[in-house]
Amino acid sequence: MQPKSKAVNAFFIFAFILTTLSYSDILTPYVRNHIVRPYSLKALPSFITWLIICVQIYRRQFLRIEDPRKLFVRATDVEKENKTI
């Protein structure tokens, strides 16, 4: 997962509103008929997300894990930690 930021949260809200709520009754009929449908704004957040992923792959902006061995925890390690606590 990428670090959380205000820009990511704002984009998530923008994407949620346009992709899931654009054809519901939450948006007014005027906005739906004169803005969302003519400009096909329902596809815009998906396209922007795709562009962001492509740029991050190109720039190699991946979330780095310091020690990959920490991802895999053995049952014996968990039991040892429980005994020490």
Sequence and secondary structure as in RCSB ss.txt:
>XXXX:A:sequence
MQPKSKAVNAFFIFAFILTTLSYSDILTPYVRNHIVRPYSLKALPSFITWLIICVQIYRRQFLRIEDPRKLFVRA
TDVEKENKTI
>XXXX:A:secstr
     HHHHHHHHHHHHHHHSTTSSSS HHHIIIIITTTTGGGHHHHHHHHHHHHHHHTT     S GGGG   H
HHHHHHHHH 
